[in-house]
Amino acid sequence: DQFLSRVSLAAEDISNFYDAKKSSFVTEESVVLEYVVLANDDFRDQVSVTEEALRAAYETEVEQSANESERRARHILIANGEGALDKITNLKAQIVKGEDFAELATRHSDDIASKDTGGDLGFAPKGTFAPEFEQILDKLAINSVSEPVKTQYGYHLIELLEIRARPVEPFDVRAPRLREDLIERETDRLLSNN
């Protein structure tokens, strides 16, 4: 109190001091936040899958797979570049003359993943390949060879070899993974309701 009575400050001095040190008078905004983290694992103990539910889910998969097919095809790919269309057109002419598709694929295809197997792509469900490739594959008869097909990868000749129903694993093999799928779906549902 004795010291304060001897000091006098003008309003202008206080204002100048404040303006010069303004940033030191700012307090960062803070928020108190409370939250709860919920994860699927928190609900797993609330979920049980009965044998009946498991068998019903398996039967649904069997029904769905009966409506789905896989196709086995092979192809020759000539990658984009100068003369690619001429090269693939020449290979198509050789096939028409009776040359073996697989041998030509082994010798000429730019698809390193399939060339050693004569261009065989194995069995694949619809939607596996580029859309342009799929469109032509859907129209091919078994053992027929397409005209050249252009995709982002280059030019293809496609031969459809087989069509089969999509195979389904036996119940005993599929059941453990199917049980996990059902538990996951149910825990997702419980989580979204909380």
Rosetta constraint file for C-alpha pairs under 8 A:
AtomPair CA 1 CA 5 HARMONIC 6.34 0.50
AtomPair CA 2 CA 6 HARMONIC 6.95 0.50
AtomPair CA 3 CA 7 HARMONIC 6.74 0.50
AtomPair CA 4 CA 8 HARMONIC 7.85 0.50
AtomPair CA 9 CA 13 HARMONIC 6.39 0.50
AtomPair CA 9 CA 14 HARMONIC 7.03 0.50
AtomPair CA 10 CA 14 HARMONIC 6.63 0.50
AtomPair CA 11 CA 15 HARMONIC 6.19 0.50
AtomPair CA 12 CA 16 HARMONIC 6.10 0.50
AtomPair CA 13 CA 17 HARMONIC 6.11 0.50
AtomPair CA 14 CA 18 HARMONIC 6.13 0.50
AtomPair CA 15 CA 19 HARMONIC 6.15 0.50
AtomPair CA 16 CA 20 HARMONIC 6.14 0.50
AtomPair CA 17 CA 21 HARMONIC 6.25 0.50
AtomPair CA 18 CA 22 HARMONIC 5.43 0.50
AtomPair CA 21 CA 25 HARMONIC 7.16 0.50
AtomPair CA 22 CA 26 HARMONIC 7.07 0.50
AtomPair CA 38 CA 42 HARMONIC 6.60 0.50
AtomPair CA 38 CA 191 HARMONIC 7.11 0.50
AtomPair CA 39 CA 43 HARMONIC 7.40 0.50
AtomPair CA 39 CA 191 HARMONIC 7.19 0.50
AtomPair CA 40 CA 44 HARMONIC 6.60 0.50
AtomPair CA 40 CA 184 HARMONIC 7.37 0.50
AtomPair CA 40 CA 187 HARMONIC 5.35 0.50
AtomPair CA 40 CA 188 HARMONIC 6.30 0.50
AtomPair CA 40 CA 191 HARMONIC 6.57 0.50
AtomPair CA 41 CA 45 HARMONIC 7.95 0.50
AtomPair CA 41 CA 187 HARMONIC 7.69 0.50
AtomPair CA 43 CA 47 HARMONIC 6.89 0.50
AtomPair CA 43 CA 187 HARMONIC 5.65 0.50
AtomPair CA 43 CA 190 HARMONIC 7.12 0.50
AtomPair CA 43 CA 191 HARMONIC 7.47 0.50
AtomPair CA 44 CA 183 HARMONIC 7.03 0.50
AtomPair CA 44 CA 187 HARMONIC 6.26 0.50
AtomPair CA 47 CA 183 HARMONIC 6.38 0.50
AtomPair CA 47 CA 186 HARMONIC 6.92 0.50
AtomPair CA 47 CA 187 HARMONIC 7.10 0.50
AtomPair CA 48 CA 183 HARMONIC 7.22 0.50
AtomPair CA 49 CA 53 HARMONIC 6.34 0.50
AtomPair CA 49 CA 54 HARMONIC 6.70 0.50
AtomPair CA 49 CA 179 HARMONIC 6.77 0.50
AtomPair CA 49 CA 182 HARMONIC 7.22 0.50
AtomPair CA 49 CA 183 HARMONIC 6.96 0.50
AtomPair CA 50 CA 54 HARMONIC 6.24 0.50
AtomPair CA 51 CA 55 HARMONIC 6.14 0.50
AtomPair CA 52 CA 56 HARMONIC 6.13 0.50
AtomPair CA 53 CA 57 HARMONIC 6.17 0.50
AtomPair CA 54 CA 58 HARMONIC 6.22 0.50
AtomPair CA 54 CA 175 HARMONIC 7.08 0.50
AtomPair CA 54 CA 178 HARMONIC 7.15 0.50
AtomPair CA 54 CA 179 HARMONIC 6.48 0.50
AtomPair CA 54 CA 182 HARMONIC 7.94 0.50
AtomPair CA 55 CA 59 HARMONIC 6.14 0.50
AtomPair CA 55 CA 171 HARMONIC 7.93 0.50
AtomPair CA 56 CA 60 HARMONIC 6.29 0.50
AtomPair CA 57 CA 61 HARMONIC 6.40 0.50
AtomPair CA 57 CA 178 HARMONIC 7.72 0.50
AtomPair CA 58 CA 62 HARMONIC 6.28 0.50
AtomPair CA 58 CA 171 HARMONIC 6.97 0.50
AtomPair CA 58 CA 174 HARMONIC 7.98 0.50
AtomPair CA 58 CA 175 HARMONIC 7.70 0.50
AtomPair CA 58 CA 178 HARMONIC 7.53 0.50
AtomPair CA 59 CA 63 HARMONIC 6.20 0.50
AtomPair CA 60 CA 64 HARMONIC 6.19 0.50
AtomPair CA 61 CA 65 HARMONIC 6.07 0.50
AtomPair CA 61 CA 168 HARMONIC 7.99 0.50
AtomPair CA 62 CA 66 HARMONIC 6.29 0.50
AtomPair CA 62 CA 168 HARMONIC 6.54 0.50
AtomPair CA 63 CA 67 HARMONIC 6.94 0.50
AtomPair CA 64 CA 68 HARMONIC 6.68 0.50
AtomPair CA 65 CA 69 HARMONIC 7.39 0.50
AtomPair CA 65 CA 165 HARMONIC 7.03 0.50
AtomPair CA 65 CA 166 HARMONIC 5.57 0.50
AtomPair CA 65 CA 167 HARMONIC 7.20 0.50
AtomPair CA 65 CA 168 HARMONIC 7.05 0.50
AtomPair CA 66 CA 165 HARMONIC 6.09 0.50
AtomPair CA 66 CA 166 HARMONIC 6.85 0.50
AtomPair CA 67 CA 165 HARMONIC 7.53 0.50
AtomPair CA 68 CA 125 HARMONIC 7.64 0.50
AtomPair CA 68 CA 165 HARMONIC 6.11 0.50
AtomPair CA 68 CA 166 HARMONIC 5.86 0.50
AtomPair CA 69 CA 125 HARMONIC 6.22 0.50
AtomPair CA 69 CA 126 HARMONIC 7.49 0.50
AtomPair CA 69 CA 163 HARMONIC 6.68 0.50
AtomPair CA 69 CA 164 HARMONIC 5.49 0.50
AtomPair CA 69 CA 165 HARMONIC 4.31 0.50
AtomPair CA 69 CA 166 HARMONIC 4.90 0.50
AtomPair CA 70 CA 123 HARMONIC 5.66 0.50
AtomPair CA 70 CA 124 HARMONIC 5.06 0.50
AtomPair CA 70 CA 125 HARMONIC 4.37 0.50
AtomPair CA 70 CA 126 HARMONIC 6.78 0.50
AtomPair CA 70 CA 163 HARMONIC 5.75 0.50
AtomPair CA 70 CA 164 HARMONIC 5.44 0.50
AtomPair CA 70 CA 165 HARMONIC 6.10 0.50
AtomPair CA 70 CA 166 HARMONIC 5.56 0.50
AtomPair CA 71 CA 122 HARMONIC 7.82 0.50
AtomPair CA 71 CA 123 HARMONIC 5.14 0.50
AtomPair CA 71 CA 124 HARMONIC 5.49 0.50
AtomPair CA 71 CA 125 HARMONIC 6.38 0.50
AtomPair CA 71 CA 126 HARMONIC 7.68 0.50
AtomPair CA 71 CA 160 HARMONIC 7.35 0.50
AtomPair CA 71 CA 161 HARMONIC 7.54 0.50
AtomPair CA 71 CA 162 HARMONIC 5.70 0.50
AtomPair CA 71 CA 163 HARMONIC 4.49 0.50
AtomPair CA 71 CA 164 HARMONIC 6.51 0.50
AtomPair CA 72 CA 120 HARMONIC 7.66 0.50
AtomPair CA 72 CA 121 HARMONIC 6.59 0.50
AtomPair CA 72 CA 122 HARMONIC 5.05 0.50
AtomPair CA 72 CA 123 HARMONIC 4.20 0.50
AtomPair CA 72 CA 124 HARMONIC 6.40 0.50
AtomPair CA 72 CA 160 HARMONIC 6.31 0.50
AtomPair CA 72 CA 161 HARMONIC 5.44 0.50
AtomPair CA 72 CA 162 HARMONIC 5.05 0.50
AtomPair CA 72 CA 163 HARMONIC 6.34 0.50
AtomPair CA 73 CA 120 HARMONIC 6.05 0.50
AtomPair CA 73 CA 121 HARMONIC 5.65 0.50
AtomPair CA 73 CA 122 HARMONIC 6.41 0.50
AtomPair CA 73 CA 123 HARMONIC 7.18 0.50
AtomPair CA 73 CA 158 HARMONIC 6.89 0.50
AtomPair CA 73 CA 159 HARMONIC 5.55 0.50
AtomPair CA 73 CA 160 HARMONIC 4.46 0.50
AtomPair CA 73 CA 161 HARMONIC 5.17 0.50
AtomPair CA 73 CA 162 HARMONIC 7.04 0.50
AtomPair CA 74 CA 118 HARMONIC 7.31 0.50
AtomPair CA 74 CA 119 HARMONIC 4.71 0.50
AtomPair CA 74 CA 120 HARMONIC 4.03 0.50
AtomPair CA 74 CA 121 HARMONIC 5.23 0.50
AtomPair CA 74 CA 122 HARMONIC 7.55 0.50
AtomPair CA 74 CA 158 HARMONIC 5.91 0.50
AtomPair CA 74 CA 159 HARMONIC 5.37 0.50
AtomPair CA 74 CA 160 HARMONIC 6.70 0.50
AtomPair CA 74 CA 161 HARMONIC 7.32 0.50
AtomPair CA 75 CA 105 HARMONIC 7.01 0.50
AtomPair CA 75 CA 119 HARMONIC 4.89 0.50
AtomPair CA 75 CA 120 HARMONIC 6.67 0.50
AtomPair CA 75 CA 121 HARMONIC 7.42 0.50
AtomPair CA 75 CA 156 HARMONIC 6.27 0.50
AtomPair CA 75 CA 157 HARMONIC 5.35 0.50
AtomPair CA 75 CA 158 HARMONIC 4.46 0.50
AtomPair CA 75 CA 159 HARMONIC 6.16 0.50
AtomPair CA 76 CA 104 HARMONIC 7.72 0.50
AtomPair CA 76 CA 105 HARMONIC 5.07 0.50
AtomPair CA 76 CA 108 HARMONIC 7.37 0.50
AtomPair CA 76 CA 109 HARMONIC 4.88 0.50
AtomPair CA 76 CA 110 HARMONIC 7.45 0.50
AtomPair CA 76 CA 111 HARMONIC 7.35 0.50
AtomPair CA 76 CA 115 HARMONIC 7.71 0.50
AtomPair CA 76 CA 119 HARMONIC 5.93 0.50
AtomPair CA 76 CA 156 HARMONIC 5.38 0.50
AtomPair CA 76 CA 157 HARMONIC 5.22 0.50
AtomPair CA 76 CA 158 HARMONIC 6.79 0.50
AtomPair CA 77 CA 88 HARMONIC 7.91 0.50
AtomPair CA 77 CA 105 HARMONIC 7.90 0.50
AtomPair CA 77 CA 108 HARMONIC 7.98 0.50
AtomPair CA 77 CA 109 HARMONIC 4.87 0.50
AtomPair CA 77 CA 110 HARMONIC 5.32 0.50
AtomPair CA 77 CA 111 HARMONIC 5.82 0.50
AtomPair CA 77 CA 153 HARMONIC 7.91 0.50
AtomPair CA 77 CA 154 HARMONIC 6.56 0.50
AtomPair CA 77 CA 155 HARMONIC 5.66 0.50
AtomPair CA 77 CA 156 HARMONIC 4.58 0.50
AtomPair CA 77 CA 157 HARMONIC 6.85 0.50
AtomPair CA 78 CA 84 HARMONIC 5.87 0.50
AtomPair CA 78 CA 85 HARMONIC 7.96 0.50
AtomPair CA 78 CA 87 HARMONIC 7.41 0.50
AtomPair CA 78 CA 88 HARMONIC 6.43 0.50
AtomPair CA 78 CA 108 HARMONIC 7.63 0.50
AtomPair CA 78 CA 109 HARMONIC 5.88 0.50
AtomPair CA 78 CA 110 HARMONIC 5.45 0.50
AtomPair CA 78 CA 111 HARMONIC 7.89 0.50
AtomPair CA 78 CA 154 HARMONIC 5.67 0.50
AtomPair CA 78 CA 155 HARMONIC 5.25 0.50
AtomPair CA 78 CA 156 HARMONIC 6.45 0.50
AtomPair CA 79 CA 84 HARMONIC 6.63 0.50
AtomPair CA 79 CA 110 HARMONIC 6.07 0.50
AtomPair CA 79 CA 153 HARMONIC 5.83 0.50
AtomPair CA 79 CA 154 HARMONIC 4.22 0.50
AtomPair CA 79 CA 155 HARMONIC 6.38 0.50
AtomPair CA 80 CA 84 HARMONIC 5.94 0.50
AtomPair CA 80 CA 153 HARMONIC 6.43 0.50
AtomPair CA 80 CA 154 HARMONIC 4.32 0.50
AtomPair CA 80 CA 155 HARMONIC 6.98 0.50
AtomPair CA 81 CA 154 HARMONIC 7.92 0.50
AtomPair CA 83 CA 87 HARMONIC 6.13 0.50
AtomPair CA 84 CA 88 HARMONIC 6.26 0.50
AtomPair CA 84 CA 154 HARMONIC 7.51 0.50
AtomPair CA 84 CA 155 HARMONIC 6.94 0.50
AtomPair CA 85 CA 89 HARMONIC 6.04 0.50
AtomPair CA 85 CA 148 HARMONIC 7.77 0.50
AtomPair CA 85 CA 155 HARMONIC 6.64 0.50
AtomPair CA 86 CA 90 HARMONIC 6.12 0.50
AtomPair CA 87 CA 91 HARMONIC 6.31 0.50
AtomPair CA 88 CA 92 HARMONIC 6.24 0.50
AtomPair CA 88 CA 148 HARMONIC 6.56 0.50
AtomPair CA 88 CA 155 HARMONIC 6.67 0.50
AtomPair CA 88 CA 156 HARMONIC 7.17 0.50
AtomPair CA 88 CA 157 HARMONIC 7.27 0.50
AtomPair CA 89 CA 93 HARMONIC 6.37 0.50
AtomPair CA 89 CA 148 HARMONIC 6.68 0.50
AtomPair CA 90 CA 94 HARMONIC 6.38 0.50
AtomPair CA 91 CA 95 HARMONIC 6.36 0.50
AtomPair CA 91 CA 104 HARMONIC 7.42 0.50
AtomPair CA 92 CA 96 HARMONIC 6.26 0.50
AtomPair CA 92 CA 147 HARMONIC 7.19 0.50
AtomPair CA 92 CA 148 HARMONIC 7.64 0.50
AtomPair CA 92 CA 157 HARMONIC 7.17 0.50
AtomPair CA 93 CA 97 HARMONIC 6.29 0.50
AtomPair CA 94 CA 98 HARMONIC 6.53 0.50
AtomPair CA 94 CA 99 HARMONIC 5.51 0.50
AtomPair CA 95 CA 99 HARMONIC 4.68 0.50
AtomPair CA 95 CA 100 HARMONIC 6.38 0.50
AtomPair CA 95 CA 101 HARMONIC 6.20 0.50
AtomPair CA 99 CA 103 HARMONIC 7.92 0.50
AtomPair CA 99 CA 104 HARMONIC 7.53 0.50
AtomPair CA 100 CA 104 HARMONIC 6.34 0.50
AtomPair CA 101 CA 105 HARMONIC 6.13 0.50
AtomPair CA 101 CA 118 HARMONIC 7.36 0.50
AtomPair CA 102 CA 106 HARMONIC 6.17 0.50
AtomPair CA 102 CA 117 HARMONIC 7.50 0.50
AtomPair CA 102 CA 118 HARMONIC 3.92 0.50
AtomPair CA 102 CA 119 HARMONIC 6.26 0.50
AtomPair CA 102 CA 120 HARMONIC 7.94 0.50
AtomPair CA 103 CA 107 HARMONIC 6.27 0.50
AtomPair CA 103 CA 118 HARMONIC 6.06 0.50
AtomPair CA 104 CA 108 HARMONIC 5.79 0.50
AtomPair CA 104 CA 109 HARMONIC 7.48 0.50
AtomPair CA 104 CA 118 HARMONIC 7.51 0.50
AtomPair CA 105 CA 109 HARMONIC 4.87 0.50
AtomPair CA 105 CA 115 HARMONIC 5.65 0.50
AtomPair CA 105 CA 118 HARMONIC 5.10 0.50
AtomPair CA 105 CA 119 HARMONIC 5.37 0.50
AtomPair CA 106 CA 115 HARMONIC 4.62 0.50
AtomPair CA 106 CA 116 HARMONIC 5.48 0.50
AtomPair CA 106 CA 117 HARMONIC 6.98 0.50
AtomPair CA 106 CA 118 HARMONIC 4.94 0.50
AtomPair CA 106 CA 119 HARMONIC 6.78 0.50
AtomPair CA 107 CA 115 HARMONIC 7.57 0.50
AtomPair CA 108 CA 115 HARMONIC 7.92 0.50
AtomPair CA 109 CA 115 HARMONIC 5.77 0.50
AtomPair CA 109 CA 119 HARMONIC 7.40 0.50
AtomPair CA 110 CA 115 HARMONIC 7.30 0.50
AtomPair CA 111 CA 115 HARMONIC 5.80 0.50
AtomPair CA 111 CA 119 HARMONIC 7.68 0.50
AtomPair CA 112 CA 116 HARMONIC 7.39 0.50
AtomPair CA 114 CA 118 HARMONIC 6.58 0.50
AtomPair CA 114 CA 119 HARMONIC 4.55 0.50
AtomPair CA 114 CA 120 HARMONIC 5.77 0.50
AtomPair CA 114 CA 121 HARMONIC 6.32 0.50
AtomPair CA 115 CA 119 HARMONIC 4.71 0.50
AtomPair CA 115 CA 120 HARMONIC 7.60 0.50
AtomPair CA 124 CA 128 HARMONIC 6.41 0.50
AtomPair CA 125 CA 166 HARMONIC 7.63 0.50
AtomPair CA 126 CA 134 HARMONIC 7.24 0.50
AtomPair CA 127 CA 131 HARMONIC 7.48 0.50
AtomPair CA 127 CA 134 HARMONIC 6.85 0.50
AtomPair CA 128 CA 134 HARMONIC 7.84 0.50
AtomPair CA 129 CA 133 HARMONIC 6.16 0.50
AtomPair CA 129 CA 134 HARMONIC 5.88 0.50
AtomPair CA 130 CA 134 HARMONIC 6.18 0.50
AtomPair CA 130 CA 151 HARMONIC 6.85 0.50
AtomPair CA 131 CA 135 HARMONIC 6.09 0.50
AtomPair CA 132 CA 136 HARMONIC 6.57 0.50
AtomPair CA 132 CA 149 HARMONIC 7.16 0.50
AtomPair CA 132 CA 150 HARMONIC 7.09 0.50
AtomPair CA 132 CA 151 HARMONIC 6.12 0.50
AtomPair CA 133 CA 137 HARMONIC 6.11 0.50
AtomPair CA 133 CA 149 HARMONIC 6.77 0.50
AtomPair CA 133 CA 150 HARMONIC 7.88 0.50
AtomPair CA 133 CA 151 HARMONIC 6.96 0.50
AtomPair CA 134 CA 138 HARMONIC 6.04 0.50
AtomPair CA 135 CA 139 HARMONIC 6.81 0.50
AtomPair CA 136 CA 140 HARMONIC 6.43 0.50
AtomPair CA 136 CA 146 HARMONIC 7.23 0.50
AtomPair CA 136 CA 149 HARMONIC 7.70 0.50
AtomPair CA 137 CA 158 HARMONIC 7.15 0.50
AtomPair CA 137 CA 159 HARMONIC 7.99 0.50
AtomPair CA 137 CA 160 HARMONIC 6.85 0.50
AtomPair CA 140 CA 144 HARMONIC 6.29 0.50
AtomPair CA 140 CA 145 HARMONIC 7.38 0.50
AtomPair CA 140 CA 146 HARMONIC 7.04 0.50
AtomPair CA 140 CA 159 HARMONIC 7.75 0.50
AtomPair CA 140 CA 160 HARMONIC 6.40 0.50
AtomPair CA 141 CA 160 HARMONIC 6.72 0.50
AtomPair CA 142 CA 159 HARMONIC 7.67 0.50
AtomPair CA 142 CA 160 HARMONIC 5.06 0.50
AtomPair CA 142 CA 161 HARMONIC 5.43 0.50
AtomPair CA 142 CA 162 HARMONIC 6.18 0.50
AtomPair CA 142 CA 163 HARMONIC 7.89 0.50
AtomPair CA 143 CA 159 HARMONIC 6.17 0.50
AtomPair CA 143 CA 160 HARMONIC 5.46 0.50
AtomPair CA 143 CA 161 HARMONIC 5.31 0.50
AtomPair CA 143 CA 162 HARMONIC 7.94 0.50
AtomPair CA 144 CA 159 HARMONIC 5.60 0.50
AtomPair CA 144 CA 160 HARMONIC 6.19 0.50
AtomPair CA 145 CA 157 HARMONIC 6.66 0.50
AtomPair CA 145 CA 158 HARMONIC 5.50 0.50
AtomPair CA 145 CA 159 HARMONIC 4.39 0.50
AtomPair CA 145 CA 160 HARMONIC 7.01 0.50
AtomPair CA 146 CA 157 HARMONIC 5.64 0.50
AtomPair CA 146 CA 158 HARMONIC 5.26 0.50
AtomPair CA 146 CA 159 HARMONIC 6.48 0.50
AtomPair CA 147 CA 157 HARMONIC 6.24 0.50
AtomPair CA 147 CA 158 HARMONIC 7.82 0.50
AtomPair CA 148 CA 155 HARMONIC 6.00 0.50
AtomPair CA 148 CA 156 HARMONIC 5.45 0.50
AtomPair CA 148 CA 157 HARMONIC 5.21 0.50
AtomPair CA 148 CA 158 HARMONIC 7.98 0.50
AtomPair CA 149 CA 155 HARMONIC 5.34 0.50
AtomPair CA 149 CA 156 HARMONIC 5.02 0.50
AtomPair CA 149 CA 157 HARMONIC 6.44 0.50
AtomPair CA 150 CA 154 HARMONIC 5.73 0.50
AtomPair CA 150 CA 155 HARMONIC 4.57 0.50
AtomPair CA 150 CA 156 HARMONIC 6.48 0.50
AtomPair CA 151 CA 155 HARMONIC 6.36 0.50
AtomPair CA 151 CA 156 HARMONIC 7.75 0.50
AtomPair CA 169 CA 173 HARMONIC 6.22 0.50
AtomPair CA 169 CA 174 HARMONIC 5.81 0.50
AtomPair CA 170 CA 174 HARMONIC 6.17 0.50
AtomPair CA 171 CA 175 HARMONIC 5.56 0.50
AtomPair CA 172 CA 176 HARMONIC 7.80 0.50
AtomPair CA 174 CA 178 HARMONIC 6.01 0.50
AtomPair CA 175 CA 179 HARMONIC 5.89 0.50
AtomPair CA 176 CA 180 HARMONIC 6.47 0.50
AtomPair CA 177 CA 181 HARMONIC 6.23 0.50
AtomPair CA 178 CA 182 HARMONIC 6.21 0.50
AtomPair CA 179 CA 183 HARMONIC 6.21 0.50
AtomPair CA 180 CA 184 HARMONIC 6.05 0.50
AtomPair CA 181 CA 185 HARMONIC 6.20 0.50
AtomPair CA 182 CA 186 HARMONIC 6.19 0.50
AtomPair CA 183 CA 187 HARMONIC 6.08 0.50
AtomPair CA 184 CA 188 HARMONIC 6.11 0.50
AtomPair CA 185 CA 189 HARMONIC 6.29 0.50
AtomPair CA 186 CA 190 HARMONIC 6.22 0.50
AtomPair CA 187 CA 191 HARMONIC 5.98 0.50
AtomPair CA 188 CA 192 HARMONIC 6.15 0.50
AtomPair CA 189 CA 193 HARMONIC 6.35 0.50
AtomPair CA 190 CA 194 HARMONIC 6.53 0.50
